[in-house]
Amino acid sequence: MAARGLLSGMGCLFEMPAALGLVSRPYSTSQTFAEVLRLPKTQLTKLVFPLQELQRHLLPESRPVLHLKTFDPSLEDIARAESFFTATTRNRIEYLSSAEHLDHAPDLLRPEVCFIGRSNVGKSSLIKALFSLAPEVEVRISKKPGHTKKMNFFKVGKHFTLVDMPGYGYRAPEDFVNMVETYLKERKNLMRTFLLVDSVVGIQKADNIAIEMCEEFALPYVMVLTKIDKSSKGHLLKQVLQIQKFVATKTQGCFPQLFPVSAVTYSGIHLLRCFIANITGNLKTNG
């Protein structure tokens, strides 16, 4: 179904009573975005736009600017972005290769994005959630921190490449700094670095390693707040405000808008997919 078809009559969907079938229910990976659009408005906002949901809990007179409109795609834009992450015979999504050094990385011309974060930040779980529309893609997840030891490259159709970087901090590879620093500094087709921060504990000293690299090399990067399902609304809001202030006062190259996500509830996953499709040049949004 075309995206426009998904959105036709959407205004009345938000107002339809539960008696007509729009009963609140947990989101599952098997649901399509068309099904997401049929959720009640409050539930849809919580799932697709978690920052907007958080802002509702602030008093109107004390609401700070959370940069909600910096990246502000329409629901139609988000529906279109889903196609880039959906595996089909014409859109193959697959693991390509792994590399310990940039010299061993695949030589690709397509745009590239990389995900980097502290060990146990939930990086592999997030990537697996992003690829949930391509279930055959194997993203290894371990209960032990520091499982990823190499740069893992994933091909997303003919559109872009996604790179899962080794975690820093506990059990990081001995040559982590050289490996990652060389990649960030010399990878010509790197479009954006996604820096993952655990929303439960906020920015840690170890996170400064990646932040300083991105700032030193003048790289555009984005902060993604993981594990938002593990915090209360109050604690999460406190962390968001603190990190938002850090981005505004301590960084130059960080995108002003934060992206809170959960690999468990899938909150924020659709918006993050849309942002990736947008910054890799594959999707021009209306917002």
Secondary structure, DSSP 8 states (H G I E B T S, - for coil): --HHHHHTTHHHHHH--GGGT-------TT--HHHHTTS-HHHHHHHH-HHHHHHTTS-GGG-----TTTS---HHHHHHHHGGGS--SSS-EEEEEEESSGGGS----S-EEEEEEBTTSSHHHHHHHHTTTSTTS-----SSTT---SEEEEEETTTEEEEE---BSTT--TTHHHHHHHHHHH-TTEEEEEEEEETTT-S-TTHHHHHHHHHHTT--EEEEEE-GGGS-HHHHHHHHHHHHHHHHHH-SSB-SS-EE--TTT-TTHHHHHHHHHHHTTS-----
